[in-house]
Amino acid sequence: MTLVETEELRELRAVLRRFLAEHAPVAAARRLMATRDGLDRELWRRMAGELGLQGLAVPAEHGGSGFGVRELAVVFEEMGRVLYCGPFLATVGLALPALLAAGAEAGDLQGIADGSSIATLAWTEDGRWTAPPAMTCENGVLSGTKTYVLDGHTADLILVAARSGDGSTALFAVDGDAGGLTRTPLPTLDQTRKLARLDFADVPARLVAADADAALARARDVAATLLAAEQVGGAERALEMTVEYVKVREQFGRPIGSFQAVKHRCADMFVQVESARSAMLNAASAADDAPAGASDGASDGASDGASGELPVAAALAKAFCSDAYFHVAGETIQLHGGIGFTWEHDAHLYFKRAKASQELFGPPAAHRDRLAGLVGITADGVRGAATAP
């Protein structure tokens, strides 16, 4: 695998940076986070129509461009830099990988590619992303509750992980306006990312995949990888903000960036950002090397028996990038001094995104536990027969 950015990826990054700077700056995120939906629908359509972002990883025969996770990682990095407020992670980072791995119907993929459909995956019932679903589907209807559903209150297509009649984990599709479905927005620490509680009361559901463990495992690992890319982008922008500030903020007649202690803290932030980028790129490459329909393991955490590079690389990336972003965002506030603690400054928005992203798809500790099991590290710290790639 290669971690070198190609000319095509550099061009994609440049186009995206210009587009987002014009149409989705942090000021736009501030405006949208104060709304119920947290979504600029016109921008969503433009992202699909002008840039083809939603369809970037959708196969060409279904209206997309047929690219992979490596290309998507560039998109998520750039969105992380501006704290993009909208359902891109829910739709493209979480629901789409599940649909692709499950062999979804063409209509579901085409709707995502052309921007006419917002999708999400309803997985957790108690907040734990590693726990198997307890909700069941009987006679084609779903009853129960899903919590912390990304953009669940605005999604047109809701994928639901539930137990089928034989006890296996299946994947079902529900229309966002289905009868018996109640969608309630939840208060969030990071107001630029919307979550919802979904209550199902005999809601009609369409079966997408009868045995969905592998598809859900793939979706989890790809989503963790793309969230890691977003974390890298946010951390990079926070570092840039800090460097810009310490160059102009003066104390004792000189810029504070000239003081050795500040230099070293900025250097440490840089090391965190670049190390996180390496971990994320490794996971993105592993995701592209693993076929979308391949079984990467079940969905129950450290002892899931997963095999291949992707589960290991994704767990590593999510754990490391989560901590790196949180560290850099915290240092950003500290090095900005008093102004960094104010509502008017953007530093607190990056800090809240960093903290909330730590917990999304499982906290760093959960991914470290899973990683230890995958590479065969025992409780006493001795590596077993299994080795990391």
Buried (B, 14 or more C-beta within 10 A) or exposed (E): EEEEEEEEBEEBBEBBBEBBEEBBBBEBBBEBBEEEBBBBEEBBBBBBEEBBBBBBBBBEEBBBBEBBBBBBBBBBBBBBBBBBBBBBBBBBBBBBBBBBBBEBBEEBBBBBBBBEBBBBBBBBBEEBBBBBBEBBBEEEBBBBBBBBBBBBBBBBBBBBBBBBEEEEBBBBBBBBEBEBBEBBBEEBEBBBBBBBBBBBEEBBBEBBBEBBBBBBBBBBBBBBBBBBBBBBBBBBBBBEBBBEBBEEBEEEEEBBBEBEEBEEBBEEBBEBBBBBBEBBBBBBBBBBBBEBEBBBBBBBBBEBEBBBBBBBBBBBBBBBBBBBBBBBBBBBBEBBEEEBEEEEBBBBBBBBBBBBBBBBBBBBEBBBBBBBBBBEBEEEEEEEEEEEE
